[in-house]
Amino acid sequence: MSSLFLLIPLGLLQVAGGVWLFIWAVNRGQYEDLEGPGIECLRDEWESAQTDNDDEKLTKEISGD
């Protein structure tokens, strides 16, 4: 029972800290663009795949295959 006198305030402090961190992140704009970074990652991979294919086509044209 005496451990509850320590654990309950510590738990409440953790909850308050989590809420404060969430509010801080929202105010800093961390949740404004949820889709952009994922699309940017795919765009980089798509552009590199296209340049690889263009290089392969160019070497095929030069070699006559």
Residue pairs with C-beta under 8 A, 6 or more apart in sequence:
25 31
